[in-house]
Amino acid sequence: MVDLMNSGMLNLASLAISLLVLVIGLALWFFVNRASSRANEQIELLEALLDQQKRQNALLRRLCEANEPEKETPVKPAEQVQAEPQDSDDDFIRLVAER
């Protein structure tokens, strides 16, 4: 008789463990599925934002080209006057990074 009770308790324990694993599995599936669908929504929103930014950039380029002043003739380098001659020491100091 004790054997029957022990085997019944064992079956009940294995059934309880199986149900617990099933509930945990379903909860994990729910959260993973929810996170995946949110990520897909965010990707769609980012793609729409990128499309709008591309259109805005194209409009800005058109506006800049339309409002661009007429170009003057560029000054030739030989005609430019330098205010001060550069020393080689100044060039070396400019290469050293400041802290």
Secondary structure as the mmCIF struct_conf table of DSSP 4:
data_model
#
loop_
_struct_conf.conf_type_id
_struct_conf.id
_struct_conf.beg_label_comp_id
_struct_conf.beg_label_asym_id
_struct_conf.beg_label_seq_id
_struct_conf.end_label_comp_id
_struct_conf.end_label_asym_id
_struct_conf.end_label_seq_id
HELX_RH_AL_P HELX_RH_AL_P1 VAL A 2 ASN A 67
HELX_LH_PP_P HELX_LH_PP_P1 GLU A 68 LYS A 76
HELX_RH_3T_P HELX_RH_3T_P1 PRO A 77 GLU A 79
BEND BEND1 ALA A 83 GLU A 84
HELX_LH_PP_P HELX_LH_PP_P2 PRO A 85 ASP A 87
HELX_RH_AL_P HELX_RH_AL_P2 SER A 88 LEU A 95
BEND BEND2 VAL A 96 VAL A 96
HELX_LH_PP_P HELX_LH_PP_P3 ALA A 97 GLU A 98
#
